[in-house]
């Protein structure tokens, strides 16, 4: 039995969903860092926008991928 990711499409899709969550968390943390080190109000607004978009991606993107890859119901 091989542990290659290309053998099982479900494993590759799972890794894709998890990696999208990791990237979104990194973006949210980046937004927090920008907000924390900001000198001007515009940088704080930019940091807040990045933070909110990261949180949105954490909640929406993995569910959308799972819905897209769902097995169709039998007819």
PyMOL Python script that loads the backbone (N, CA, C, O; Angstrom):
from pymol import cmd

cmd.read_pdbstr("""\
ATOM      1  N   UNK A   1       0.829  -1.171   0.000  1.00  0.00           N
ATOM      2  CA  UNK A   1       0.000   0.000   0.000  1.00  0.00           C
ATOM      3  C   UNK A   1       0.885   1.250   0.000  1.00  0.00           C
ATOM      4  O   UNK A   1       1.828   1.340   0.786  1.00  0.00           O
ATOM      5  N   UNK A   2       0.599   2.174  -0.840  1.00  0.00           N
ATOM      6  CA  UNK A   2       1.398   3.378  -0.976  1.00  0.00           C
ATOM      7  C   UNK A   2       0.786   4.520  -0.179  1.00  0.00           C
ATOM      8  O   UNK A   2      -0.435   4.607  -0.049  1.00  0.00           O
ATOM      9  N   UNK A   3       1.622   5.386   0.350  1.00  0.00           N
ATOM     10  CA  UNK A   3       1.156   6.560   1.083  1.00  0.00           C
ATOM     11  C   UNK A   3       1.179   7.809   0.213  1.00  0.00           C
ATOM     12  O   UNK A   3       1.161   8.926   0.730  1.00  0.00           O
ATOM     13  N   UNK A   4       1.217   7.632  -1.080  1.00  0.00           N
ATOM     14  CA  UNK A   4       1.253   8.755  -2.005  1.00  0.00           C
ATOM     15  C   UNK A   4      -0.109   9.451  -2.025  1.00  0.00           C
ATOM     16  O   UNK A   4      -1.148   8.795  -2.101  1.00  0.00           O
ATOM     17  N   UNK A   5      -0.095  10.772  -1.957  1.00  0.00           N
ATOM     18  CA  UNK A   5      -1.334  11.552  -1.926  1.00  0.00           C
ATOM     19  C   UNK A   5      -2.097  11.421  -3.237  1.00  0.00           C
ATOM     20  O   UNK A   5      -3.325  11.508  -3.243  1.00  0.00           O
ATOM     21  N   UNK A   6      -1.402  11.217  -4.338  1.00  0.00           N
ATOM     22  CA  UNK A   6      -2.068  11.162  -5.633  1.00  0.00           C
ATOM     23  C   UNK A   6      -2.901   9.892  -5.805  1.00  0.00           C
ATOM     24  O   UNK A   6      -3.715   9.816  -6.725  1.00  0.00           O
ATOM     25  N   UNK A   7      -2.713   8.892  -4.935  1.00  0.00           N
ATOM     26  CA  UNK A   7      -3.493   7.666  -5.041  1.00  0.00           C
ATOM     27  C   UNK A   7      -4.940   7.872  -4.619  1.00  0.00           C
ATOM     28  O   UNK A   7      -5.843   7.263  -5.192  1.00  0.00           O
ATOM     29  N   UNK A   8      -5.168   8.710  -3.640  1.00  0.00           N
ATOM     30  CA  UNK A   8      -6.502   8.880  -3.082  1.00  0.00           C
ATOM     31  C   UNK A   8      -6.953  10.332  -3.259  1.00  0.00           C
ATOM     32  O   UNK A   8      -6.381  11.228  -2.640  1.00  0.00           O
ATOM     33  N   UNK A   9      -7.960  10.579  -4.088  1.00  0.00           N
ATOM     34  CA  UNK A   9      -8.397  11.964  -4.279  1.00  0.00           C
ATOM     35  C   UNK A   9      -9.025  12.558  -3.020  1.00  0.00           C
ATOM     36  O   UNK A   9      -8.971  13.772  -2.825  1.00  0.00           O
ATOM     37  N   UNK A  10      -9.615  11.733  -2.168  1.00  0.00           N
ATOM     38  CA  UNK A  10     -10.210  12.262  -0.933  1.00  0.00           C
ATOM     39  C   UNK A  10      -9.137  12.814  -0.009  1.00  0.00           C
ATOM     40  O   UNK A  10      -9.343  13.834   0.648  1.00  0.00           O
ATOM     41  N   UNK A  11      -7.987  12.139   0.045  1.00  0.00           N
ATOM     42  CA  UNK A  11      -6.890  12.629   0.890  1.00  0.00           C
ATOM     43  C   UNK A  11      -6.350  13.951   0.354  1.00  0.00           C
ATOM     44  O   UNK A  11      -6.070  14.870   1.123  1.00  0.00           O
ATOM     45  N   UNK A  12      -6.205  14.044  -0.950  1.00  0.00           N
ATOM     46  CA  UNK A  12      -5.712  15.285  -1.554  1.00  0.00           C
ATOM     47  C   UNK A  12      -6.690  16.426  -1.312  1.00  0.00           C
ATOM     48  O   UNK A  12      -6.275  17.556  -1.055  1.00  0.00           O
ATOM     49  N   UNK A  13      -7.981  16.139  -1.391  1.00  0.00           N
ATOM     50  CA  UNK A  13      -8.985  17.175  -1.136  1.00  0.00           C
ATOM     51  C   UNK A  13      -8.979  17.598   0.317  1.00  0.00           C
ATOM     52  O   UNK A  13      -9.139  18.781   0.620  1.00  0.00           O
ATOM     53  N   UNK A  14      -8.797  16.648   1.222  1.00  0.00           N
ATOM     54  CA  UNK A  14      -8.709  16.979   2.644  1.00  0.00           C
ATOM     55  C   UNK A  14      -7.521  17.900   2.899  1.00  0.00           C
ATOM     56  O   UNK A  14      -7.646  18.898   3.607  1.00  0.00           O
ATOM     57  N   UNK A  15      -6.367  17.565   2.320  1.00  0.00           N
ATOM     58  CA  UNK A  15      -5.190  18.409   2.496  1.00  0.00           C
ATOM     59  C   UNK A  15      -5.414  19.803   1.900  1.00  0.00           C
ATOM     60  O   UNK A  15      -4.906  20.793   2.426  1.00  0.00           O
ATOM     61  N   UNK A  16      -6.160  19.876   0.821  1.00  0.00           N
ATOM     62  CA  UNK A  16      -6.464  21.172   0.219  1.00  0.00           C
ATOM     63  C   UNK A  16      -7.329  22.016   1.165  1.00  0.00           C
ATOM     64  O   UNK A  16      -7.088  23.213   1.323  1.00  0.00           O
ATOM     65  N   UNK A  17      -8.329  21.397   1.790  1.00  0.00           N
ATOM     66  CA  UNK A  17      -9.189  22.136   2.717  1.00  0.00           C
ATOM     67  C   UNK A  17      -8.409  22.589   3.949  1.00  0.00           C
ATOM     68  O   UNK A  17      -8.583  23.715   4.414  1.00  0.00           O
ATOM     69  N   UNK A  18      -7.554  21.720   4.478  1.00  0.00           N
ATOM     70  CA  UNK A  18      -6.770  22.074   5.658  1.00  0.00           C
ATOM     71  C   UNK A  18      -5.760  23.165   5.327  1.00  0.00           C
ATOM     72  O   UNK A  18      -5.551  24.079   6.124  1.00  0.00           O
ATOM     73  N   UNK A  19      -5.139  23.076   4.169  1.00  0.00           N
ATOM     74  CA  UNK A  19      -4.171  24.107   3.801  1.00  0.00           C
ATOM     75  C   UNK A  19      -4.849  25.455   3.567  1.00  0.00           C
ATOM     76  O   UNK A  19      -4.252  26.497   3.840  1.00  0.00           O
ATOM     77  N   UNK A  20      -6.072  25.452   3.073  1.00  0.00           N
ATOM     78  CA  UNK A  20      -6.779  26.727   2.917  1.00  0.00           C
ATOM     79  C   UNK A  20      -7.079  27.337   4.288  1.00  0.00           C
ATOM     80  O   UNK A  20      -7.038  28.558   4.442  1.00  0.00           O
ATOM     81  N   UNK A  21      -7.378  26.503   5.278  1.00  0.00           N
ATOM     82  CA  UNK A  21      -7.597  27.019   6.624  1.00  0.00           C
ATOM     83  C   UNK A  21      -6.307  27.573   7.218  1.00  0.00           C
ATOM     84  O   UNK A  21      -6.328  28.616   7.872  1.00  0.00           O
ATOM     85  N   UNK A  22      -5.206  26.904   7.003  1.00  0.00           N
ATOM     86  CA  UNK A  22      -3.923  27.368   7.537  1.00  0.00           C
ATOM     87  C   UNK A  22      -3.545  28.709   6.923  1.00  0.00           C
ATOM     88  O   UNK A  22      -3.084  29.607   7.629  1.00  0.00           O
ATOM     89  N   UNK A  23      -3.733  28.850   5.634  1.00  0.00           N
ATOM     90  CA  UNK A  23      -3.416  30.117   4.966  1.00  0.00           C
ATOM     91  C   UNK A  23      -4.323  31.231   5.478  1.00  0.00           C
ATOM     92  O   UNK A  23      -3.867  32.359   5.667  1.00  0.00           O
ATOM     93  N   UNK A  24      -5.594  30.933   5.703  1.00  0.00           N
ATOM     94  CA  UNK A  24      -6.520  31.945   6.210  1.00  0.00           C
ATOM     95  C   UNK A  24      -6.157  32.356   7.633  1.00  0.00           C
ATOM     96  O   UNK A  24      -6.254  33.534   7.976  1.00  0.00           O
ATOM     97  N   UNK A  25      -5.745  31.411   8.455  1.00  0.00           N
ATOM     98  CA  UNK A  25      -5.313  31.747   9.820  1.00  0.00           C
ATOM     99  C   UNK A  25      -4.062  32.616   9.779  1.00  0.00           C
ATOM    100  O   UNK A  25      -3.947  33.573  10.546  1.00  0.00           O
ATOM    101  N   UNK A  26      -3.126  32.292   8.892  1.00  0.00           N
ATOM    102  CA  UNK A  26      -1.924  33.113   8.750  1.00  0.00           C
ATOM    103  C   UNK A  26      -2.288  34.533   8.314  1.00  0.00           C
ATOM    104  O   UNK A  26      -1.690  35.500   8.787  1.00  0.00           O
ATOM    105  N   UNK A  27      -3.254  34.661   7.423  1.00  0.00           N
ATOM    106  CA  UNK A  27      -3.704  35.996   7.016  1.00  0.00           C
ATOM    107  C   UNK A  27      -4.350  36.756   8.154  1.00  0.00           C
ATOM    108  O   UNK A  27      -4.132  37.958   8.299  1.00  0.00           O
ATOM    109  N   UNK A  28      -5.149  36.064   8.971  1.00  0.00           N
ATOM    110  CA  UNK A  28      -5.784  36.727  10.117  1.00  0.00           C
ATOM    111  C   UNK A  28      -4.736  37.189  11.127  1.00  0.00           C
ATOM    112  O   UNK A  28      -4.849  38.284  11.679  1.00  0.00           O
ATOM    113  N   UNK A  29      -3.730  36.373  11.369  1.00  0.00           N
ATOM    114  CA  UNK A  29      -2.649  36.765  12.286  1.00  0.00           C
ATOM    115  C   UNK A  29      -1.875  37.946  11.714  1.00  0.00           C
ATOM    116  O   UNK A  29      -1.490  38.857  12.447  1.00  0.00           O
ATOM    117  N   UNK A  30      -1.651  37.927  10.405  1.00  0.00           N
ATOM    118  CA  UNK A  30      -0.980  39.056   9.756  1.00  0.00           C
ATOM    119  C   UNK A  30      -1.788  40.341   9.937  1.00  0.00           C
ATOM    120  O   UNK A  30      -1.218  41.403  10.188  1.00  0.00           O
ATOM    121  N   UNK A  31      -3.107  40.249   9.813  1.00  0.00           N
ATOM    122  CA  UNK A  31      -3.958  41.414  10.046  1.00  0.00           C
ATOM    123  C   UNK A  31      -3.848  41.917  11.477  1.00  0.00           C
ATOM    124  O   UNK A  31      -3.830  43.126  11.707  1.00  0.00           O
ATOM    125  N   UNK A  32      -3.775  41.002  12.443  1.00  0.00           N
ATOM    126  CA  UNK A  32      -3.603  41.411  13.837  1.00  0.00           C
ATOM    127  C   UNK A  32      -2.261  42.108  14.054  1.00  0.00           C
ATOM    128  O   UNK A  32      -2.183  43.090  14.793  1.00  0.00           O
ATOM    129  N   UNK A  33      -1.214  41.605  13.416  1.00  0.00           N
ATOM    130  CA  UNK A  33       0.102  42.229  13.549  1.00  0.00           C
ATOM    131  C   UNK A  33       0.081  43.636  12.966  1.00  0.00           C
ATOM    132  O   UNK A  33       0.627  44.566  13.561  1.00  0.00           O
ATOM    133  N   UNK A  34      -0.543  43.792  11.813  1.00  0.00           N
ATOM    134  CA  UNK A  34      -0.632  45.130  11.212  1.00  0.00           C
ATOM    135  C   UNK A  34      -1.408  46.071  12.122  1.00  0.00           C
ATOM    136  O   UNK A  34      -1.015  47.222  12.309  1.00  0.00           O
ATOM    137  N   UNK A  35      -2.518  45.582  12.694  1.00  0.00           N
ATOM    138  CA  UNK A  35      -3.295  46.434  13.590  1.00  0.00           C
ATOM    139  C   UNK A  35      -2.495  46.813  14.834  1.00  0.00           C
ATOM    140  O   UNK A  35      -2.591  47.943  15.312  1.00  0.00           O
ATOM    141  N   UNK A  36      -1.720  45.890  15.352  1.00  0.00           N
ATOM    142  CA  UNK A  36      -0.952  46.146  16.569  1.00  0.00           C
ATOM    143  C   UNK A  36       0.190  47.110  16.372  1.00  0.00           C
ATOM    144  O   UNK A  36       0.519  47.862  17.290  1.00  0.00           O
ATOM    145  N   UNK A  37       0.804  47.117  15.209  1.00  0.00           N
ATOM    146  CA  UNK A  37       1.966  47.972  14.960  1.00  0.00           C
ATOM    147  C   UNK A  37       1.636  49.221  14.156  1.00  0.00           C
ATOM    148  O   UNK A  37       2.540  49.949  13.745  1.00  0.00           O
ATOM    149  N   UNK A  38       0.372  49.472  13.931  1.00  0.00           N
ATOM    150  CA  UNK A  38      -0.031  50.586  13.074  1.00  0.00           C
ATOM    151  C   UNK A  38       0.164  51.925  13.787  1.00  0.00           C
ATOM    152  O   UNK A  38      -0.084  52.065  14.984  1.00  0.00           O
ATOM    153  N   UNK A  39       0.617  52.897  13.000  1.00  0.00           N
ATOM    154  CA  UNK A  39       0.757  54.253  13.503  1.00  0.00           C
ATOM    155  C   UNK A  39      -0.426  55.122  13.103  1.00  0.00           C
ATOM    156  O   UNK A  39      -0.801  56.043  13.829  1.00  0.00           O
ATOM    157  N   UNK A  40      -1.000  54.835  11.974  1.00  0.00           N
ATOM    158  CA  UNK A  40      -2.100  55.656  11.476  1.00  0.00           C
ATOM    159  C   UNK A  40      -3.404  54.860  11.484  1.00  0.00           C
ATOM    160  O   UNK A  40      -3.417  53.634  11.593  1.00  0.00           O
ATOM    161  N   UNK A  41      -4.474  55.597  11.365  1.00  0.00           N
ATOM    162  CA  UNK A  41      -5.789  54.970  11.361  1.00  0.00           C
ATOM    163  C   UNK A  41      -5.999  54.132  10.110  1.00  0.00           C
ATOM    164  O   UNK A  41      -6.689  53.114  10.162  1.00  0.00           O
ATOM    165  N   UNK A  42      -5.411  54.544   8.973  1.00  0.00           N
ATOM    166  CA  UNK A  42      -5.584  53.804   7.729  1.00  0.00           C
ATOM    167  C   UNK A  42      -4.935  52.427   7.811  1.00  0.00           C
ATOM    168  O   UNK A  42      -5.460  51.459   7.259  1.00  0.00           O
ATOM    169  N   UNK A  43      -3.806  52.334   8.493  1.00  0.00           N
ATOM    170  CA  UNK A  43      -3.163  51.031   8.657  1.00  0.00           C
ATOM    171  C   UNK A  43      -3.985  50.136   9.582  1.00  0.00           C
ATOM    172  O   UNK A  43      -4.039  48.923   9.379  1.00  0.00           O
ATOM    173  N   UNK A  44      -4.618  50.714  10.583  1.00  0.00           N
ATOM    174  CA  UNK A  44      -5.491  49.923  11.454  1.00  0.00           C
ATOM    175  C   UNK A  44      -6.713  49.420  10.694  1.00  0.00           C
ATOM    176  O   UNK A  44      -7.157  48.289  10.893  1.00  0.00           O
ATOM    177  N   UNK A  45      -7.248  50.262   9.830  1.00  0.00           N
ATOM    178  CA  UNK A  45      -8.385  49.835   9.007  1.00  0.00           C
ATOM    179  C   UNK A  45      -7.957  48.723   8.051  1.00  0.00           C
ATOM    180  O   UNK A  45      -8.695  47.757   7.856  1.00  0.00           O
ATOM    181  N   UNK A  46      -6.772  48.852   7.454  1.00  0.00           N
ATOM    182  CA  UNK A  46      -6.253  47.811   6.573  1.00  0.00           C
ATOM    183  C   UNK A  46      -6.064  46.497   7.340  1.00  0.00           C
ATOM    184  O   UNK A  46      -6.436  45.430   6.850  1.00  0.00           O
ATOM    185  N   UNK A  47      -5.492  46.578   8.532  1.00  0.00           N
ATOM    186  CA  UNK A  47      -5.312  45.384   9.354  1.00  0.00           C
ATOM    187  C   UNK A  47      -6.634  44.738   9.724  1.00  0.00           C
ATOM    188  O   UNK A  47      -6.755  43.513   9.719  1.00  0.00           O
ATOM    189  N   UNK A  48      -7.629  45.563  10.047  1.00  0.00           N
ATOM    190  CA  UNK A  48      -8.949  45.028  10.378  1.00  0.00           C
ATOM    191  C   UNK A  48      -9.588  44.364   9.159  1.00  0.00           C
ATOM    192  O   UNK A  48     -10.232  43.322   9.286  1.00  0.00           O
ATOM    193  N   UNK A  49      -9.415  44.954   7.993  1.00  0.00           N
ATOM    194  CA  UNK A  49      -9.970  44.358   6.772  1.00  0.00           C
ATOM    195  C   UNK A  49      -9.311  43.009   6.464  1.00  0.00           C
ATOM    196  O   UNK A  49      -9.988  42.059   6.067  1.00  0.00           O
ATOM    197  N   UNK A  50      -8.003  42.931   6.646  1.00  0.00           N
ATOM    198  CA  UNK A  50      -7.305  41.664   6.424  1.00  0.00           C
ATOM    199  C   UNK A  50      -7.741  40.632   7.449  1.00  0.00           C
ATOM    200  O   UNK A  50      -7.933  39.464   7.112  1.00  0.00           O
ATOM    201  N   UNK A  51      -7.897  41.053   8.694  1.00  0.00           N
ATOM    202  CA  UNK A  51      -8.354  40.145   9.748  1.00  0.00           C
ATOM    203  C   UNK A  51      -9.751  39.607   9.452  1.00  0.00           C
ATOM    204  O   UNK A  51      -9.992  38.406   9.569  1.00  0.00           O
ATOM    205  N   UNK A  52     -10.659  40.480   9.074  1.00  0.00           N
ATOM    206  CA  UNK A  52     -12.036  40.056   8.785  1.00  0.00           C
ATOM    207  C   UNK A  52     -12.078  39.136   7.569  1.00  0.00           C
ATOM    208  O   UNK A  52     -12.818  38.152   7.563  1.00  0.00           O
ATOM    209  N   UNK A  53     -11.292  39.448   6.542  1.00  0.00           N
ATOM    210  CA  UNK A  53     -11.285  38.575   5.370  1.00  0.00           C
ATOM    211  C   UNK A  53     -10.672  37.216   5.700  1.00  0.00           C
ATOM    212  O   UNK A  53     -11.115  36.200   5.165  1.00  0.00           O
ATOM    213  N   UNK A  54      -9.674  37.179   6.561  1.00  0.00           N
ATOM    214  CA  UNK A  54      -9.104  35.903   6.989  1.00  0.00           C
ATOM    215  C   UNK A  54     -10.105  35.073   7.769  1.00  0.00           C
ATOM    216  O   UNK A  54     -10.209  33.866   7.551  1.00  0.00           O
ATOM    217  N   UNK A  55     -10.840  35.698   8.672  1.00  0.00           N
ATOM    218  CA  UNK A  55     -11.854  34.984   9.435  1.00  0.00           C
ATOM    219  C   UNK A  55     -12.978  34.486   8.534  1.00  0.00           C
ATOM    220  O   UNK A  55     -13.504  33.391   8.735  1.00  0.00           O
ATOM    221  N   UNK A  56     -13.340  35.287   7.549  1.00  0.00           N
ATOM    222  CA  UNK A  56     -14.357  34.873   6.589  1.00  0.00           C
ATOM    223  C   UNK A  56     -13.882  33.651   5.800  1.00  0.00           C
ATOM    224  O   UNK A  56     -14.644  32.707   5.590  1.00  0.00           O
ATOM    225  N   UNK A  57     -12.643  33.674   5.373  1.00  0.00           N
ATOM    226  CA  UNK A  57     -12.099  32.534   4.615  1.00  0.00           C
ATOM    227  C   UNK A  57     -12.022  31.278   5.467  1.00  0.00           C
ATOM    228  O   UNK A  57     -12.228  30.174   4.962  1.00  0.00           O
ATOM    229  N   UNK A  58     -11.726  31.430   6.756  1.00  0.00           N
ATOM    230  CA  UNK A  58     -11.696  30.272   7.648  1.00  0.00           C
ATOM    231  C   UNK A  58     -13.071  29.618   7.699  1.00  0.00           C
ATOM    232  O   UNK A  58     -13.174  28.391   7.731  1.00  0.00           O
ATOM    233  N   UNK A  59     -14.112  30.419   7.707  1.00  0.00           N
ATOM    234  CA  UNK A  59     -15.465  29.893   7.855  1.00  0.00           C
ATOM    235  C   UNK A  59     -16.061  29.397   6.543  1.00  0.00           C
ATOM    236  O   UNK A  59     -16.826  28.432   6.554  1.00  0.00           O
ATOM    237  N   UNK A  60     -15.743  30.013   5.431  1.00  0.00           N
ATOM    238  CA  UNK A  60     -16.477  29.754   4.187  1.00  0.00           C
ATOM    239  C   UNK A  60     -15.751  28.826   3.214  1.00  0.00           C
ATOM    240  O   UNK A  60     -16.378  27.933   2.645  1.00  0.00           O
ATOM    241  N   UNK A  61     -14.475  29.010   3.012  1.00  0.00           N
ATOM    242  CA  UNK A  61     -13.774  28.302   1.943  1.00  0.00           C
ATOM    243  C   UNK A  61     -13.776  26.782   2.125  1.00  0.00           C
ATOM    244  O   UNK A  61     -14.082  26.075   1.165  1.00  0.00           O
ATOM    245  N   UNK A  62     -13.451  26.238   3.310  1.00  0.00           N
ATOM    246  CA  UNK A  62     -13.484  24.768   3.418  1.00  0.00           C
ATOM    247  C   UNK A  62     -14.876  24.181   3.197  1.00  0.00           C
ATOM    248  O   UNK A  62     -15.003  23.115   2.594  1.00  0.00           O
ATOM    249  N   UNK A  63     -15.904  24.846   3.668  1.00  0.00           N
ATOM    250  CA  UNK A  63     -17.272  24.357   3.430  1.00  0.00           C
ATOM    251  C   UNK A  63     -17.626  24.407   1.956  1.00  0.00           C
ATOM    252  O   UNK A  63     -18.273  23.495   1.442  1.00  0.00           O
ATOM    253  N   UNK A  64     -17.209  25.461   1.274  1.00  0.00           N
ATOM    254  CA  UNK A  64     -17.493  25.561  -0.153  1.00  0.00           C
ATOM    255  C   UNK A  64     -16.760  24.476  -0.936  1.00  0.00           C
ATOM    256  O   UNK A  64     -17.313  23.910  -1.878  1.00  0.00           O
ATOM    257  N   UNK A  65     -15.523  24.186  -0.552  1.00  0.00           N
ATOM    258  CA  UNK A  65     -14.795  23.111  -1.222  1.00  0.00           C
ATOM    259  C   UNK A  65     -15.449  21.762  -0.954  1.00  0.00           C
ATOM    260  O   UNK A  65     -15.572  20.942  -1.864  1.00  0.00           O
ATOM    261  N   UNK A  66     -15.871  21.525   0.285  1.00  0.00           N
ATOM    262  CA  UNK A  66     -16.530  20.258   0.607  1.00  0.00           C
ATOM    263  C   UNK A  66     -17.838  20.114  -0.165  1.00  0.00           C
ATOM    264  O   UNK A  66     -18.162  19.026  -0.639  1.00  0.00           O
ATOM    265  N   UNK A  67     -18.584  21.198  -0.293  1.00  0.00           N
ATOM    266  CA  UNK A  67     -19.836  21.153  -1.048  1.00  0.00           C
ATOM    267  C   UNK A  67     -19.560  20.902  -2.529  1.00  0.00           C
ATOM    268  O   UNK A  67     -20.306  20.184  -3.195  1.00  0.00           O
ATOM    269  N   UNK A  68     -18.507  21.484  -3.026  1.00  0.00           N
ATOM    270  CA  UNK A  68     -18.167  21.313  -4.442  1.00  0.00           C
ATOM    271  C   UNK A  68     -17.754  19.875  -4.744  1.00  0.00           C
ATOM    272  O   UNK A  68     -18.064  19.351  -5.814  1.00  0.00           O
ATOM    273  N   UNK A  69     -17.053  19.234  -3.804  1.00  0.00           N
ATOM    274  CA  UNK A  69     -16.539  17.893  -4.027  1.00  0.00           C
ATOM    275  C   UNK A  69     -17.459  16.805  -3.482  1.00  0.00           C
ATOM    276  O   UNK A  69     -17.094  15.629  -3.504  1.00  0.00           O
ATOM    277  N   UNK A  70     -18.620  17.162  -3.004  1.00  0.00           N
ATOM    278  CA  UNK A  70     -19.533  16.179  -2.438  1.00  0.00           C
ATOM    279  C   UNK A  70     -19.982  15.187  -3.512  1.00  0.00           C
ATOM    280  O   UNK A  70     -20.159  15.544  -4.677  1.00  0.00           O
ATOM    281  N   UNK A  71     -20.155  13.965  -3.099  1.00  0.00           N
ATOM    282  CA  UNK A  71     -20.637  12.931  -4.013  1.00  0.00           C
ATOM    283  C   UNK A  71     -22.106  13.203  -4.332  1.00  0.00           C
ATOM    284  O   UNK A  71     -22.900  13.401  -3.412  1.00  0.00           O
ATOM    285  N   UNK A  72     -22.485  13.217  -5.598  1.00  0.00           N
ATOM    286  CA  UNK A  72     -23.884  13.479  -5.931  1.00  0.00           C
ATOM    287  C   UNK A  72     -24.790  12.341  -5.417  1.00  0.00           C
ATOM    288  O   UNK A  72     -24.370  11.185  -5.375  1.00  0.00           O
ATOM    289  N   UNK A  73     -26.008  12.668  -5.036  1.00  0.00           N
ATOM    290  CA  UNK A  73     -26.909  11.618  -4.551  1.00  0.00           C
ATOM    291  C   UNK A  73     -27.255  10.651  -5.667  1.00  0.00           C
ATOM    292  O   UNK A  73     -27.329  11.044  -6.831  1.00  0.00           O
ATOM    293  N   UNK A  74     -27.470   9.376  -5.318  1.00  0.00           N
ATOM    294  CA  UNK A  74     -27.821   8.409  -6.368  1.00  0.00           C
ATOM    295  C   UNK A  74     -29.215   8.679  -6.917  1.00  0.00           C
ATOM    296  O   UNK A  74     -30.115   9.109  -6.196  1.00  0.00           O
ATOM    297  N   UNK A  75     -29.367   8.422  -8.183  1.00  0.00           N
ATOM    298  CA  UNK A  75     -30.665   8.685  -8.824  1.00  0.00           C
ATOM    299  C   UNK A  75     -31.453   7.423  -8.994  1.00  0.00           C
ATOM    300  O   UNK A  75     -32.568   7.457  -9.515  1.00  0.00           O
TER     301      UNK A  75
END
""", "prot")
cmd.dss("prot")
cmd.show_as("cartoon", "prot")
cmd.util.cbc("prot")
cmd.orient("prot")
